[in-house]
Amino acid sequence: MSWNPALDPHCPKGDAVDAIETVIVPRARDLGGFEVRRALPAPRRQMVGPFIFFDQMGPAEFVTGTGIDVRPHPHIGLATVTYLYRGKIHHRDSLGTDQWIEPGAVNWMVAGHGITHSERADGEVRQKPHSLFGIQTWVALPKDHEDNPADFQHAPKDTLPVLEGEGKEVRLILGDAWGEHAPVQTFSEMFYADAVLEAGARIPLPDNHEDRGVYVVDGSVTVAGQVYDAGQMMVFRPGDAMSLTAGDQGARLMLLGGATLEGSRYIWWNFVASSQDRIDAAKEAWRAGDWAHGRFQLPPGDEDEFIPLPET
């Protein structure tokens, strides 16, 4: 599929406006030889559209016999997507899903009323050195979908819309943008895209979404005469016609946003909700540990351990 040529001949440059509402520099955390950089939630921005959590994972290199080991843990009130550039992760959840997450594919897990999952590098992956690099995001669900039954959708890399041309390749991961629509079912208006730009290539922001942000994964971009390097997220004002231009080394970007939700959300541990009561109920259900009859079950095939409820 070719890049829509109608977008580029008069691509807005934005040189005359104060383009950026907020710039977010992610907080780095060392998880024991594995670093994550968290851009959302941030002190000045809880969400960009419905996106409430945004972590860059790695890049990390693991020696033989090591890898990530995220034990079974619960979620409510959100949907997750882990998008990889390198490596692979074994996902299991309480629906019985057993799926390897691989580069370029979409694995959309809807927690709704409650789901439990694990993320591991196991099996053959651990039998040799391997790398891991990607982005994990959470999307807060609208109030009328918070208690939906849990669900999981897998979209292979070759099913996602790809727009190419004028020095850029853009894969649409979720939602709709630039006249294309991704295959995974979502519950609110949004867009999420992986863009690779050659040096000097320009990409316009989608103009059909209220809230829009861009995270620079690699390289740099110029917006309104200002350079933004890898590891920064820019959030733009609604309605501004904007574009970004890749620097001399090119750039890789994640573009995200959509309609804002009905209000802010409560976040505690792995729970997202529109009220504190919903958070408290989920805490008690996980603490109870009634895997046979309770709100949460452990993933089949990964039932021997779990992450206990934090004390704080």
KADA-V111504 format. One record per helix or strand of 3 or more residues. SS is the DSSP state (2 for helix, 1 for strand). FROM is the first residue (numbers start at 1). LEN is the number of residues. If there is no record, write none. Layout:
{{SS,FROM,LEN} {SS,FROM,LEN}}
This chain:
{{2,5,3} {1,20,6} {1,27,4} {1,35,6} {1,51,12} {1,69,8} {1,78,9} {1,88,6} {1,98,5} {1,106,5} {1,115,6} {2,123,5} {1,130,11} {2,143,3} {1,151,5} {2,157,3} {1,162,4} {1,168,10} {1,190,8} {1,202,3} {1,211,13} {1,226,4} {1,232,5} {1,243,16} {1,266,3} {1,271,3} {2,276,13}}
